[in-house]
Amino acid sequence: MPFAAAPLLAALRGHAVSGLERHDATTGSHSRAVRGEHGPAVVTVTLDDTPTVRARIDAAHRDDVPALEQTVRRWLDLDADPVIVDTALGGDPLLAPLVAARPGLRVLGSTHWFDTAVQTVIGQQVSVAAGCTFTARLVAAYGDPAPQGSTCFPLPHRLADADPGELRAMVGLTRSRARTVQVLARAVADGLTPTSPEFRTALLALPGIGPWTVDYLSVRALGDRDAYPSGDLVLRRALGVATAGEAEARAEPWSPWRAYAATHLWTEAVYSASPVPSNAVPSRPGSSSSA
């Protein structure tokens, strides 16, 4: 079964948050602090072009290991059937060369949807690297110690209850961005989950969260393989269209695998060694890319 390890490693490296994660390009390994039922843990994955992913789990209790194994599988999209996806997308003239170049491409997921949601909010209107820097400050200020000197992502109630002025000062966020982080954290602390009725509507009702954020979160953290952030700037440039409506229309033939199509386009634009337009650099305005 094909497995495109290099693009997945590139995406992990590009989104790595210091303190929360460590990336070793030499060994092809990536570590991240996560939460198990009995306490903080660290998962380390090693990838190569074989379809086997090696995982080491440093857990607080051995009973946490099975659930953390499933976390790794979701994070790296290991339960996908790449043959079905590649066959469906490989007939499209735009995607065909990308599928041929990277058979078995996976959608980078999330170890927890809340962590990814907060990092996405923090990264709006700044570069991916700057978003990672701000997130690292947030983790250092409000996270919890984990094995191997790592730090777990802050719990929702910790962010919700933080002093707003302190949060802005510690992380470097604008007033509006800090407010969005805190209202999101409060909603989650009060019980908002992806299984909640009207989850998307509830997210969109929060100040500072728009359709692009929810669509991107659906791709990365909610496991919706037909999710597609049509307002994404890098995607629109890759498609040569000006509007989200045009991007949506172009993606119709890719359903129900539009998340994979988006990942192919992001990978080609952001992580490929082949020439791309100089303006196709990942940035994060509210309708831009967190590729």
C-alpha positions as CSV (number, residue, x, y, z in Angstrom):
1,M,0.0,0.0,0.0
2,P,1.6,3.4,-1.0
3,F,2.6,5.7,1.8
4,A,4.0,9.2,1.0
5,A,6.2,9.8,4.1
6,A,8.2,12.8,3.0
7,P,5.2,15.2,2.5
8,L,3.8,14.1,5.9
9,L,7.1,14.7,7.6
10,A,7.4,18.1,5.9
11,A,3.9,19.1,7.2
12,L,4.8,17.9,10.7
13,R,8.0,19.9,10.6
14,G,6.3,23.0,9.2
15,H,3.7,23.0,12.0
16,A,6.0,22.0,14.9
17,V,5.5,23.9,18.1
18,S,8.6,24.2,20.3
19,G,8.2,22.7,23.7
20,L,5.1,20.7,22.6
21,E,6.9,18.9,19.7
22,R,10.4,17.9,18.5
23,H,11.3,17.1,14.9
24,D,14.4,15.2,13.8
25,A,14.8,15.4,10.0
26,T,17.8,13.1,10.1
27,T,15.9,10.1,11.5
28,G,12.5,11.0,10.1
29,S,11.0,11.1,13.6
30,H,8.6,13.5,15.2
31,S,7.6,13.7,18.9
32,R,4.6,15.4,20.5
33,A,3.3,15.7,24.0
34,V,-0.3,14.4,24.4
35,R,-2.7,13.7,27.2
36,G,-3.6,10.2,28.2
37,E,-6.4,9.3,30.6
38,H,-3.9,8.9,33.5
39,G,-1.7,11.8,32.6
40,P,0.6,13.5,30.1
41,A,2.5,11.3,27.6
42,V,4.8,11.7,24.6
43,V,4.3,9.9,21.3
44,T,7.2,9.6,18.9
45,V,6.6,8.4,15.3
46,T,9.3,7.5,12.8
47,L,8.3,7.5,9.1
48,D,9.9,6.4,5.9
49,D,8.6,5.3,2.5
50,T,7.6,1.9,3.7
51,P,3.9,1.6,4.8
52,T,5.0,0.9,8.3
53,V,5.0,3.7,10.9
54,R,7.0,3.0,14.0
55,A,5.6,4.6,17.2
56,R,7.0,4.8,20.7
57,I,4.6,5.9,23.4
58,D,5.9,7.2,26.7
59,A,2.7,7.0,28.7
60,A,1.8,7.7,32.3
61,H,0.1,4.3,32.6
62,R,0.1,1.3,30.3
63,D,-3.7,1.3,30.1
64,D,-3.4,4.6,28.2
65,V,-1.4,3.0,25.3
66,P,-4.3,1.6,23.2
67,A,-6.1,4.9,23.1
68,L,-2.9,6.8,22.3
69,E,-2.2,4.3,19.5
70,Q,-5.6,5.4,18.0
71,T,-4.6,9.0,18.5
72,V,-1.5,8.4,16.4
73,R,-3.6,6.6,13.7
74,R,-5.9,9.6,13.4
75,W,-3.0,12.1,13.6
76,L,-1.3,10.5,10.6
77,D,-4.4,9.3,8.7
78,L,-3.1,5.7,8.9
79,D,-6.6,4.2,8.4
80,A,-7.0,5.7,4.9
81,D,-7.3,3.6,1.8
82,P,-4.9,5.4,-0.5
83,V,-5.6,3.2,-3.5
84,I,-9.3,4.3,-3.5
85,V,-8.4,8.0,-3.0
86,D,-5.6,8.0,-5.6
87,T,-7.8,6.3,-8.1
88,A,-10.6,8.8,-7.6
89,L,-8.3,11.8,-7.9
90,G,-5.9,10.5,-10.4
91,G,-8.2,11.0,-13.3
92,D,-8.4,14.8,-12.9
93,P,-6.0,16.6,-15.2
94,L,-4.8,19.0,-12.5
95,L,-4.4,16.4,-9.8
96,A,-3.1,13.5,-11.9
97,P,0.6,14.6,-11.9
98,L,0.4,15.3,-8.1
99,V,-1.1,11.9,-7.3
100,A,1.6,10.3,-9.5
101,A,4.3,12.1,-7.7
102,R,3.0,11.4,-4.2
103,P,1.0,8.2,-4.2
104,G,-0.4,7.4,-0.8
105,L,-0.5,11.0,0.4
106,R,-2.2,11.4,3.8
107,V,-4.0,14.3,5.3
108,L,-2.2,15.6,8.4
109,G,-4.6,15.3,11.3
110,S,-4.5,16.3,14.9
111,T,-3.8,14.7,18.3
112,H,-6.7,16.8,19.7
113,W,-9.1,19.0,17.9
114,F,-9.0,21.8,20.5
115,D,-5.3,22.1,20.3
116,T,-5.5,22.5,16.5
117,A,-8.4,24.9,16.7
118,V,-6.4,27.2,19.0
119,Q,-3.3,27.0,16.9
120,T,-5.3,27.8,13.8
121,V,-6.9,30.9,15.5
122,I,-3.5,32.1,16.8
123,G,-2.1,31.7,13.3
124,Q,-4.7,33.8,11.5
125,Q,-3.2,36.7,9.6
126,V,0.4,35.7,10.3
127,S,2.9,33.3,8.7
128,V,2.9,29.6,9.7
129,A,6.2,30.1,11.5
130,A,5.0,33.1,13.5
131,G,1.8,31.2,14.4
132,C,4.0,28.3,15.7
133,T,6.1,30.8,17.7
134,F,3.0,32.4,19.4
135,T,1.6,28.9,20.1
136,A,4.9,27.9,21.7
137,R,4.6,30.9,24.0
138,L,1.1,29.8,24.9
139,V,2.2,26.3,25.7
140,A,5.1,27.5,27.8
141,A,2.9,29.8,29.8
142,Y,-0.2,27.7,30.3
143,G,0.7,24.0,29.5
144,D,1.5,21.2,31.8
145,P,4.8,19.2,32.2
146,A,5.0,16.0,30.1
147,P,7.7,13.3,29.9
148,Q,11.1,14.0,28.2
149,G,11.0,17.6,29.1
150,S,8.0,18.3,26.9
151,T,4.9,20.4,27.7
152,C,1.3,19.4,27.0
153,F,-1.0,21.9,25.3
154,P,-3.0,23.9,27.8
155,L,-6.4,22.6,28.9
156,P,-9.5,24.6,27.8
157,H,-10.4,25.8,31.3
158,R,-6.8,27.1,31.9
159,L,-7.0,29.3,28.9
160,A,-10.6,30.3,29.5
161,D,-9.8,31.5,33.1
162,A,-6.5,33.2,32.2
163,D,-6.3,37.0,32.8
164,P,-6.8,38.6,29.4
165,G,-4.1,41.1,29.8
166,E,-1.6,38.5,30.9
167,L,-2.5,36.2,28.0
168,R,-1.9,39.0,25.5
169,A,1.4,39.9,27.2
170,M,2.7,36.3,27.6
171,V,1.9,35.2,24.1
172,G,2.0,38.4,22.1
173,L,-1.5,38.2,20.8
174,T,-3.7,41.1,19.7
175,R,-6.7,41.9,21.8
176,S,-9.2,40.4,19.3
177,R,-7.1,37.2,18.8
178,A,-6.8,36.7,22.5
179,R,-10.5,37.2,22.9
180,T,-11.2,34.5,20.3
181,V,-8.9,32.0,22.0
182,Q,-10.6,32.6,25.3
183,V,-14.2,32.4,24.1
184,L,-13.3,29.2,22.2
185,A,-11.7,27.8,25.3
186,R,-14.7,28.7,27.4
187,A,-17.1,27.1,24.9
188,V,-15.0,23.9,25.1
189,A,-14.7,24.0,28.8
190,D,-18.5,24.3,29.0
191,G,-19.0,21.2,26.9
192,L,-18.7,22.1,23.2
193,T,-17.3,19.0,21.3
194,P,-17.4,17.9,17.7
195,T,-20.3,15.6,18.7
196,S,-22.4,18.5,19.9
197,P,-25.5,19.3,17.9
198,E,-25.0,22.2,15.6
199,F,-21.2,22.1,16.3
200,R,-20.3,24.1,13.1
201,T,-23.0,26.7,13.9
202,A,-21.7,27.1,17.4
203,L,-18.1,27.6,16.2
204,L,-19.2,30.2,13.6
205,A,-21.1,32.1,16.3
206,L,-17.8,32.7,18.2
207,P,-16.1,36.1,17.5
208,G,-13.1,35.8,15.2
209,I,-14.0,32.3,13.8
210,G,-15.3,32.3,10.2
211,P,-15.9,29.6,7.5
212,W,-12.3,29.2,6.5
213,T,-11.3,28.4,10.1
214,V,-14.1,25.8,10.5
215,D,-13.4,24.3,7.1
216,Y,-9.7,24.0,7.8
217,L,-10.4,22.5,11.2
218,S,-12.7,20.0,9.5
219,V,-9.8,18.9,7.3
220,R,-7.2,18.8,10.0
221,A,-8.9,17.8,13.2
222,L,-12.4,16.5,12.6
223,G,-11.7,13.8,10.1
224,D,-14.0,15.1,7.3
225,R,-12.4,13.8,4.2
226,D,-14.7,15.9,2.0
227,A,-14.0,19.1,3.9
228,Y,-12.5,21.8,1.6
229,P,-11.6,25.4,2.6
230,S,-12.6,27.0,-0.6
231,G,-11.6,30.4,0.7
232,D,-8.0,29.4,1.2
233,L,-5.6,31.7,-0.6
234,V,-3.0,29.1,-1.6
235,L,-5.7,26.8,-3.0
236,R,-7.2,29.6,-5.0
237,R,-3.8,30.5,-6.4
238,A,-3.1,26.8,-7.2
239,L,-6.4,26.6,-9.1
240,G,-6.0,29.9,-10.8
241,V,-9.3,31.3,-9.6
242,A,-10.2,34.5,-7.8
243,T,-13.1,33.6,-5.6
244,A,-14.1,30.9,-3.1
245,G,-17.1,30.2,-5.2
246,E,-14.9,29.4,-8.2
247,A,-12.7,27.2,-6.0
248,E,-15.8,25.4,-4.7
249,A,-17.1,24.7,-8.2
250,R,-13.7,23.4,-9.4
251,A,-13.6,20.9,-6.6
252,E,-17.0,19.4,-7.2
253,P,-15.5,16.4,-9.2
254,W,-13.2,15.6,-6.3
255,S,-16.0,14.8,-3.8
256,P,-16.0,12.9,-1.4
257,W,-12.2,13.2,-1.3
258,R,-11.7,17.0,-1.4
259,A,-9.6,17.1,1.7
260,Y,-7.0,14.9,-0.1
261,A,-7.2,17.2,-3.1
262,A,-6.6,20.2,-0.9
263,T,-3.6,18.4,0.7
264,H,-2.1,17.6,-2.7
265,L,-2.4,21.3,-3.8
266,W,-1.0,22.6,-0.5
267,T,1.9,20.1,-0.6
268,E,2.8,21.1,-4.2
269,A,2.6,24.8,-3.4
270,V,4.3,24.8,0.0
271,Y,6.5,21.7,0.4
272,S,7.5,20.8,-3.1
273,A,11.0,21.4,-4.5
274,S,9.5,22.2,-7.9
275,P,9.1,25.8,-8.8
276,V,6.0,27.6,-7.6
277,P,4.9,31.2,-7.9
278,S,6.8,33.3,-5.3
279,N,3.6,34.7,-4.0
280,A,2.3,31.2,-3.1
281,V,3.8,31.3,0.4
282,P,1.7,30.1,3.3
283,S,0.2,33.0,5.3
284,R,-2.8,33.1,7.4
285,P,-5.4,35.7,6.8
286,G,-8.9,34.6,7.7
287,S,-9.3,33.2,4.3
288,S,-5.8,32.0,3.7
289,S,-3.8,28.9,4.3
290,S,-2.4,27.0,7.2
291,A,-1.0,24.3,4.9
